Amino acid sequence: MRPDGSRQQNRTPQECAEDQGGRGFSVSTESTCRNCGAELIDRYCHRCGQDSTDPPGDAPSLFGVLAASVVGMESRAFRSFLTLLFRPGRLTRAYVQGQRVRYSSPVQLYLWCTAAFFLTQSFFPVVRLDPETGRVVSSLSSVSIGTGLSTETLARLAAQGTPLPVFAERFDAAATAYFPILLLALVVAAALLLAVQFWREPAIKHAVFALHWCAFYFALEVLRRPLQAVGNWGGVASALSTLIALSYLGVAMHVVYERRLLATVARALLTTLAFAALLGGWLWSTTALAGRLA
């Protein structure tokens, strides 16, 4: 089996390499794999998967190989994102069933989606301190907070002579640095919650499902948060994204865990509420962070 998922044919490494001559590969005369020492029966080592052809020897060939690799990676990433967004549960089921070369790994998808989420952080902060009202507010759709700074915190700021806008900048920077803790906690909590509900299923299924679900949630937030700043669309966008997230989770659970529909809907609702509670707990903890910064 080749790394691209296609089946191998019993041909010599030289014959296989010649098929790639236009891409800058050169024929290798080696009969054993240079990486693990196994006997070569095809271009790719059957034991470790390493390519047996020699690397390109000139700049144009190297550029061609790199371009082909980038196009292949982009094609797989694009396919993975489309499947993640529009086919709930399909990526998790494919991964658990061993179909892993066709799509990007769950960790890659999760990191890409969280990276995109962080890019929008500078324009639409997850949590911020309003310098005019002194209230901590959130831009997440699942939960909302609007608590103000405590009287003690405001008194300390006044005694220090620190203007509220200056303190707001300090708070926003600290809250952003605090956010990675939430990213890890969400995946772990989602996996544990799934393990409790589907305790007979293997742990790898829960972990992969949690990564894909959190990746979808952050991708959905990236799409929703710009709409929140447009006119009166904020409330509509939040309600719609919450409904989409709940529906997506229910369908994904049904596809991956194959339980009865009503039971799956109930589990999806329970998971969504627990997910929102964890987000709410983290957001409320930022008010304590404000007290420590003052």
PERA-V324615 format. One line per field, one symbol per residue. phi: phi as a letter, one per 30 degrees, with the letter a starting at -180 (. if undefined). burial: b if it has 24 or more other ideal C-beta (glycine too) atoms within 12 Angstrom, else e. A space follows every 10 residues. Layout:
phi: ???
burial: ???
//
This chain:
phi: .dddjdddcd bdeddddddc edcjdcdccd cbdddciddd cadcddccid dddddecbdd dddddddddd dddddddddd dddddcbeid dddddddjdc ddcddedddd dddddddddd ddcbedbbcd ddcicdbbcd ddbbbadcdd dddddddddd icdddddddd ddddddddde ddeddddddd dddddddbdd dddddddddd dddddddddd ddddddddcc hcdedddddd dddddddddd ddddddchcd dddddddddd dddddddddd dddddddddd dddd
burial: eeeeeeeeee eebeebbeeb eebbbbebeb eebeeeeeeb ebbbbeeeeb bbbeebeeee eeeebeeeee eeeeebeebb bebbbeebbb bbbbbbeeeb eebbbbebbb ebbbeebbeb beebbbbbbb eeebbbbbbb bbbbbebebe eebeeebeee eeebeebbeb bbebbbebbe ebbebbbebb bebbeebbee eeeebbbbbb bbbbbbbbbb bbbbbebbee eeeeeebbee bbebbbebbb bbbbbbbeee eeebeebbee bbebbbebbe ebbebbbebb bebb
//
